[in-house]
């Protein structure tokens, strides 16, 4: 894994890097080749926050955990990532008709250009920018489940317009499409 470290309100030491790399090595069995991973360690009040983002081609896997102890937060984040990778791989195998040899790297790239965070406005607290590639609704549902958010914006391959997919409170999904 190609790991990029970021520290917020904390200095990332070599000991911390070694601990993170040791834990992330548990996920190497899921990937044929090197994948990019962004690890953000931050201090918030008495807790250490561990945020791990893995950019696998075609998807984005994320976990965020906090605890006063770095090892505990890291263990929980790795557990979340392992569950997500296993679930994602299972869904892909179903989608490609049970092909057991499918690897996550065989999916076309979904280019995330990074996160731009600004706190200039009182109403807008965080801004994230990303690029999308055309996909159908089924693939958007898969992506929504992987990132663990309540909504997902994507370019619909059928209409070539931006759509928003969201989870409904009573179960199922909703789709927002622009008028012509």
N, C-alpha and C positions, 0 to 999 in steps of 0.2 A: 504494500500500500504506500502511496505517496502522501505523506501526512504533512499538513500545513498547520502550525500552531499559532494561536492568537491568545493573548492575555489581556483581560480587562480588570483593572484595579488589582492586578496580581502579576508577579514576575514568574514566568514559566521556567522552572529549573530543569536541569538534566535529569534529576530523579523523577520529576513529574513526567517528562518525555519518555523515560524508560518504562514507567508504569503504564502509560497510555499505549505505547507500542506493544508491550507485552499482552495487554488485554485485547487490542485490536488484531493481534496475530491470530486470535481464535477465529476470526472471520475470513482469513485467507483461504480456507478450504472451499469457500463458496465461489471464488473467482479464479479464472484461468490466468488472467494477466493483471497487471497493476491497475488499481483504481485510485482516483483522487479522494482524499478525505480531509475535511477541515475540522479541526478541534479547537473549540473556544473554551478557555477556562476563565471564569470570572468570579470575583468575590462580591457577594451581596449580603450585607449585614453580617450575620454569623455563618452563613452558608457558602459553600463553594458550588458553583454552577458549572456543570459539564455539558457542553453542547457539541454533538458530533453530527456532521453532515457528510454523507458518502455520495459522490456523484458516479453512479454506475450508468453506462450508456443506456439511454432510454428511460431512466428514472432517477429519482432523487430520494434517498433514504435518510431519515433524520431522527435523532433522539436527544432529549434534553432532560437532565435530572439534577437535583440539588440535594446536598446533605452537608453537615459540618465536616464530615470526613471525606476526603477525595476518593479513597479506595471504594467506599460504599456507593458514592454517586457514580463513579466510573463503572462499577460492577452492574448497577441497575441500568445504566445507559447501554452497556454491551448486551445485556439480556433483551432489552427492547429492540435493539438493532438485529439481533439474531432471530427473534420472532418475526420481524418484518421481512428479513431476507428470505427466511424459510417460506413464509406465506406468499411472498412475491414470486418466488421460484415455482411454488405449487400452482399458482394461478397461471403462470406462463406455460407450464407443462400442459395444463388443461386446455388453454387457448390454442396451443399448437398440437392438439390431438394426442396428448399423452407421450410426446417425445421425451424420453428419459434423459437424453444426452444434451438437452438444451442448457445453455449457459447464459448468465445474465448479460454477458458482453456481446451476444449476438443480436441484441436489439439495437435499432438505429439510435444515434445520438440525440439526446434532448438537451440542447445547449443552454445551460444556465450561465448567464454572464456574471453572476455575483449578486450580492446584496448591497444596495445603497441605503444607508440608514441616515435619516435627518430628523432632528428634533427642533426645528425652527418655529413651527406653527403650534398653537395651543390645541388645535383640533386634530391635526395629522401628527401622530406620534411617531409612526414608522412608515417608511416607504421602501418597498422592495421592487426591484426591476428584474425582469427575466425575459428571455426570448422564447417563443413557442414554435413548434412545428405543427403542421396540420395532423389531426388525429380524429378518430371517430369517438362516439360517446362511450363505447365499451372501454376503450383505452384510457379515456379521461377518468372513468370510474376507478380503474386500476391505479392511476396516478393519485387520485384523491385519497384512496385508502392508504397508499404508501406514505404520503406526507403527513397524514393524520390531521388534516385541517377540516373545517366544515364546508369549504367551498374550493373550487378549482377553476381558474380561467384558462381557456385553451382556444386555439383556432380550429374550427370545425372543418374537416376535410371535405364534407359534402357541400357546404355553403361558402367556404373560405372566409367566414366572418368569426369574430370573437364571440364565444359563448361562455357562460358561467354555469358550472355544475355545482349543486349544493345538496347537502344532506337535509332531509326533511325530519322534523321532530317526531312524526308518527311512523317513521321508517321509510325507506325508499330514497329516491333522489329526485331533484327538480332541475330543470334546465332553463336558463334565461337566454333568450335569443333576441337580437336587435330587430326592429321593424325595418322593412325595406324603404 
